[in-house]
Amino acid sequence: MSRAKKQVRFSMDTAFLAVAGSAVVAESETKGLAVRELNASNMYSWVDRQDLALVQFYAPWCQYCKALEPAYEKAASTLEADGVPLAKVDCTTSAALCDQLGIKGFPTLKVVMDGKFRAYNGSRQEAGIVSYMRKHKGPPVTKVRPAELSEFVKSGHIVVVGYFKSESSSELGVLKEVAKEFIEDFTFGFVADKSTAKKQKVSMPGIAIYTDDDNDDQMSVFSGKYTKDNVRNFIKSRSVPVLGELSSRTFSTYSKAGIPLGLVFYKTDESRSKLREELLSVAKEFRDQVCLAFVDARAYWKHAAVLDLKTQWPAFAIQNVGMRTKYPMPQDKELSAKDVRQFVSDYATGKMAPHYKSAEIPATNDGDVFKLVSKQFNEVVFDKTKDVLVLLHATWCIHCRRLMPVYQELGRLLKSNANIVVAQMEATLNDVPSSDPALEITGYPTIVLVRAVDNVVVPYNGDRSLNSFTEFLRVHATHSVTAQNNEVQRISANGPGYMVVPPQFAGFTPKDVRHEEL
């Protein structure tokens, strides 16, 4: 089905490897226009020549594209003087090209920097487009004269200033590299003046971060070893407010910081105010190890359940999103600065083990398919003497229910294989106690083989037939596979059905609300 007929694709799992379609408008034909028209025949050659540019992917029938057009044309005319070209691609005539680039809605804007595409995160007004592109056009770190410093540090929500002996300082080069990663979020500058650094109480070479956050120290000075990673981590740790509000709108900002989250769930505004007074000192003390943030339990109680907290407020838990670990604080007493400080301290110093939700270990487990629970997951699944096929499922998933007869039959046929285990685990009742990315659940059913000897995790992506499962094991398992009576009937569950995990089961994720033409 063409994009014009379907109008919108909300997701594309794969990209086409080849770009099809004939050229509709050659670049030479639009040379005199402010906005260049690109297509499959000329886009990549044009992009390769650009240091900085902006490309809009659109559909003629899209009302939002039509609304954007005047501002986009005016911005293109304005930015011509800056040497920043703007272009557009009609996705109804270059559908394969847009598919290849993963365009999921209209209009989509992408920045071209040094011949590569990046996301555009600016506004869709003329002034916003111009400002955004000019910010990327200029140097990542602005030279600031001593007399201008007091005004410069007020020029953004978070302002990063480096203090160096000269403009040729290698440390300034490091700051410039890091600044390119955060140019959309922060303002960067540098001062090459020893007396100014002394007045600011910053040792050279050094970095200070200035913020307008009332909860935060107005100035923080970097004190670690001057490396790119350390500078990046310092800036990231200051990218989120002290005791700010975590919601679907702000989640991406907290995620970028890469710091474990200390989630303070509250139910009333009055409770939030009292908790702020109680916990602000704790948030400041541990901000480099755990980022404390408020979460409104009225809106996000399901996420509290994911963290195994009872619907009893206020409540507190630490969540490491990257490692997929959680640490709920016992709810047997009120939250106090003393108790939360001790809890966070124990986490930060490695004295606390992650909490994993688990059903009880079955009293008997001698069926054809081994019933796993979280408490024994690592013991069974990572047994290096056995190949273990694991089905992670949910009782509400219709695809899982359809698969069960086939999976049970697979377990029966392979029961005689002493070194092969066919197992299943109800993943909404049991956490997977592993941070291995290959064991992350993004949908149901999730099926993986954990091999004997090396414990390498091999995802299963075949169809739901016995033939496919046994062939997969013959290819990937360490031990040889013998089916009962050496016979495998072709029993199928009608295709590789798959259900994406709803947000309440997947964890705290940004709310993705799309208009059908967004």
N, C-alpha and C positions, 0 to 999 in steps of 0.2 A: 504494500500500500504506500502510495506517495505521501510525502509530508503535507502536500496541499490538501489531500483528501482526509488524512488523519488529523491534520491541523497541529496536534501537539504530541510529542513523546515525552513522558515524564522521566523515563529512565532508559538507558541503553547499556546492556551488559557487555556488548562487544563492539569493537570498531571495525569497519570494513578495511581491509588491507590495501585495497586499490581504490583510486578516485576515478569515478566514471563521469561522463557528461561532456558535452562540447562547450566551447567558449561562446558565451552569449554577447558579452560586451568586452572587447579587448581593452587593455589598460590605456593604450594610445588613444582610444576613442573618448576617454573620460579625462584626459590629461588636463584640460582646461577647467574642470569642475573642482569645487572645494573638496567634495567627498569623492574619493576614487571608488569605482565599482570593480570589485574583484570577483573571480570565479575559479573553477577548478584548473583552468589552463594557466592562470597567471599569478595566483595568490602566493604560492610558496616562493617563487622567484622574487616577488615584490617584498615579502616579509624578510627574506634573507638579506635584503639591502637596507633594512631599517634599523637604526640605533634605538629609536623610540617612535612608536606609532600607536594608533587606536583603531580597532576593527569592530564594526557592529555586524552581528549576524541577525537577520530579520526575515520576516515573511510579509509580503505586500498586504495580506488580509488582516494582519494583526493591528488592532486599534492602538495598542501601546507603542508599537513601532511608528505608527502615523503621528502619535502625540510627541514622540521623541524627535522626529525628523527636523522641525524648525530649529530646535536648540542644537542639534547635532551639526546641522549645516552652518549655523552661526559660529559655533565653536571651531569648526574646521577652518572657516575664513579667518578667525582671529589667530589661530595657532599656526597659520601659514608663515607668519612673520617670525615665529619661533623655530621654524623648521621641523614642526611636528605634524606629519600628515595624518588625516583621518580617512578611513575606508569603510566599505560595507560589502556584505555578501548576501545575496538573495538565496535563502535556503530552500525555496521552492524550485529553483532551477539548478541549484548546486547541492542537491539533497545528500549525495554520497559524501561530498566534502564536509558538510556539516555533521553528518553521522560520524565521520572519521575523527572529528575534533570534539565529539561528545556534547554537541549543543543540545540542551534539554528543554529550552523554552525561548520565547522571543519577547523583547530583544535581548540578546546576550552581547555584552561588551567585553572584549579582551584586549589587554595591553600587549604590545610587542616591544620587548626590550632585548637588544642585541640579538635579534633574529629569533627570539623565543617568545611563546605566548605565556602571559600571566593573567590572573584574574583582575578585573577592574572593580574597585571597591569604592568608587566615588559616587557623587550624585548624578542625576540625569538632567540637570539644568545647565544652561550654557556656561554660567560663571563657575559652577562646580566642576564641569569637565575641563575647562581651561585651567583652573587652579590646580586640579589634580595632576594634569599632564605637565604643567610647568614645574610642579614640585619634583616630579620624576626627571625633568629635563636638567634641573640645576644640580650642583654638587651635593652629595649625600650629607656632607658636614660643612656648615657655613663658618667662615672665619668671622670671629666677633672681636671688635676692638674693645679694650677695657672700659671705655666710656659708655659702650652700648650694652654691657653685660646685664645691668639691672633691669633693662627693658626686655632684653632677649629671653631671660629666664621666665618671664611672664607671658611669652608668646604662644604657649601651648599648655595643655593639661599636664603633660609630662615632657620636660626638657632635659636633654642629656648634654652636658658640657665637658669637653676634655681640656685638660691643662697640660701643655707641652712646651718644651724649651724652644722648639723651632717647627716650622711647617714641614720640614723634611724628616721629622721624627718617625721612627718605625712604629711607635705606639699609636701615632695618629693614623698611620696606614691600617692598623688593626681596627681602630674605631670606624674608619670609613667602610671597611668590609662588613662589619657588623651593622652599621647604619643602613646599608642597602637592604638588609633583611627586615628592618623595622621602619622604613621611611614613611610608610602609610600611617603608622601609629604614633610616632614620636617626632619631636623636633631635635635636631642634632647641631651642635656648634662646637668650636674650639677656640681657645685663647692661648696665644703664644706670648705670655708675659709673666715673669716670675713673681713680681710684686702683687699682681692680681690674684694669683694662686695662693699666695701667702695670706692675703686679706680674706680669702674664702676658706682658709684653713685646709687647703688641699695640697698634698705633697706632689711634686712633679716627677715623672709623669703620673697623672691621676685623672679620675673621672668623678663628677658629681651629678646627681640627678635631682632636679627641682620639680616639685609637684604642687598643685593647688588643692590637693585633697585635705580637707579639714581634719580628718582622722589620722593623717600621716604626718611624719616629720617633714617639714618643708624642704629639707635638703638631706640627701644621703650620699655618703662618700664611699667609693669603692676602695676596699682595703686588701683584696686578694692578690695573688700572683697575676701579673699582667699577661694573660693569654687570651686568644680569641674566644675559647670556650668559657672561660671565667667571666670575661666582659659580657658575653651574650647572656649568660645565666644571671648575672647581676641585674642587667637591664630587664630581663624577663620577670625577675622576682619583683620588680617595681612597676610592672605593667598593669597590675591589678590593684584596686584600692584595698586598704586595710579595713576589714569587716564591711565589705561591700555587699551588694545583693546579687546572688546567683539565680539566674532565670534562663528561660529558653533564649531570651534576647542577648544575654551577656555570656552565655556558656562558651562560645567560641573564643572569647577573650581570655577566659580562665584556662581553657584548654591549651592555648598557645603558650601560656606561662610555663606549663609543664611541671607545676609544683603540686604535690598531693593536696587535696582539698579537705579542710575541716568544716563540715557542714553543720550550721546551727539552725535547726528547724524551730520555727516559732508559729504561733497561731493567731496572735493579736498584735496590733501595732504597739499597744502598751507593753506587752511582753518583749517585743523587739527592742524598745527603748531601754528597758531595764537590763536586758542582756548585753546591749552595747556598752553600757556603763560598767558592767561586771567583767566583760571579756576583752575590752579594747587593749588593755595592757598585755594580755596573753597573745593577742593577735600580732602586736608589734614585736614582742619578744621572739616569736617563732616564725616570723614571716618568711624567712629564707628556707625553712624546712616544711612548713605547712601553711597554706593560705586559708585563713578562716573567712567564711562568708555566710551570710544569712540566706535561708531558703524558706519561702512561705509554705508552710505545711498545708494550708488550705488549697493551694494549687498543685503542690508536688508531693502529696502524701504517698502516691504510688512509688515514688523514688525512695522515700523513707522505708517502704516495705522491701524494696530491692536490697537495701542496706540492713535488713533484718531488724529494723526498729519497730516497736509497737506504736500504735496511734495514740501516743501519750506525749504531750508537748509541755515544755520545750524538750528537745532531744539533740544529741550530738553524735556524729560519726566522722571518721576519717576515711576518705576514699582516694585510692591511687588509681586514676583512670587508666594510665598507661600500663600498669602492671595488673589491672583488673582485680585488685584486692580491696578489702573493706575491713574496717575496725569500728564496730558500733560500741559506743560507751554504755555501760550498764545504766538502766533507767530506774534504779531503785531509790534515787534521791535527786534533789534539785541540782540544776547546773550551777556551779560556783566557780569563781576564778581559780581557787585552790585546786579543785578536783580536775577541771579541764586542763590546767597547766601541767599537772602530774601526768594526766592521760596523754597529752601531746608530747611531753618530754619522754615518756616511756616509748612512744612510737618513734620519735626522732633519734633516740639512742639505740634502737633495735631491740628493745626489751619486750616487744609485743608481737605476738604471732597473728597472722591474718585470720579473720573469721570466715568460715565457709559453711553455708547452710547445708544440712544433710538430713536425709531420712535415716531411720534406724536400720542397722544391718539386719537383713532377713535372718530369721531363725534357721531356715533351711534354704539352700540355694543349689539344688542338684537338677534343675530343669535343663532343657536343651539350650536356652539362652541365659547367660549369667546376669542376674539382676544387680547392677552396680549402684552404690550410693557414694556420696562424696567422701565419707569417712574412710572408705577403703579404696578409693579411686587410684591413688598413686601406687599402692601396694599391688593391685591387680594389673592395672594398665601398663605400668612401667616395669613389670617383671621381665627381665632380660632373657629369660628362658622360653618365653612364649610370645607368639604373634597374637595381638589382641585387636579384633575388629569391634569398634565401639559405635553404637547408634545412640545419639543424643536426641531425645524427642520430647514432645509436649502432648499431654492428653487431649488438649483442645485442637490440635493440629490434624486436619482431615487427611493430609498426605501421609502423616505418620500412621494413622489408623489403617489406611489402605495398604501400607507397607508391611504391617505386623505379620500377617499370615505368611508372606514370603520370607520374612526374616526369621520367624519361628521355624519354618521348614529348613532354612539354611542351617540354623543351629542344630536341628535334628540330624541332617545329613553329615555335618562335620563333627558330631559329638565324639566319634571314635578317634579324632586327631588329638592326641594328648598335649601337643604343644601349640594348639590353636584354640583361642577362646573367642566365642561369639557373645558379645555383651551388649547390654542396653542400659541407659540411665535416663530417668525422668528429670530433665534439666531444669524444669521450673520448681522442682522440690529439692534439687541438689546443685550446688555450685561446682564448677569444674576447678579443682584446686591446682591450677597451672597457669602460668603467664605466657606459655608458648603461643605465639600468634596463630599457629595452625590449629589450635584447640579453641579459638574464639568462636562463639556461636553468633552467627548473624542471621540465621534462619533455621527452620525445621523442615525435614529432619537433617541433622548434620551427621555425616558418617565418615569415620577416619579409621585407618589401620595404624596401630603403633607397633612397629616391627620389633622382633626379638633382637638381642645383641646390642644394636646401636640406638634403639628407641626412637628412631626417626618416625615422624608423623606423616603419613601419606593420605591426603584427602581422597575420598571416593566420589567420583562424579559421573559414574555410569548409570545405566537404566536400572529399573527396579526388578530385574529378573534374576532367577537363580543362576543362570548361565553367566550373566554379567558379574555377579558377586564372586562366583567360584573362579572365573578367569582372572579377575582382579587379584584375588589371593594367590593364585598360581604365579602371577607375574611379580607381585610385590612382597609377598610373605617370605620370611627367611626359611621357614620349614616347608617341606613338601605338603601338598594338600591332597587328601584322598577322601572322596565323597563316599557315603555309605552305599555299598553294593556297586561302587564306581558308576553310579547313574545319577544324572541330574535332569529332572524334568524341567521344561521351560515354564515356570510359573512366574507371572508378571503382575506388578501392581499398577499397570497402566501408565507407564511413563515416569520420568524423573520429577514428580511434583515437589514443589519447594515453597515454603511459606516464610516470608520475611518476619523477623521477630518484632512484635509490637514494642513501642518505646517503654512501656511499663515493665517489660521483661528484659529488654536490652540494657536498661540503665538510663542515666540522665543524658538525654540527647536534645539538641536544639529543635524547637518546634518548626516544622517545615510546612508553611501554609502557602499554597500556590494558587493563583488564579489560573484558569485553564489556558491563558495566553501569556502567563508570566515568563 
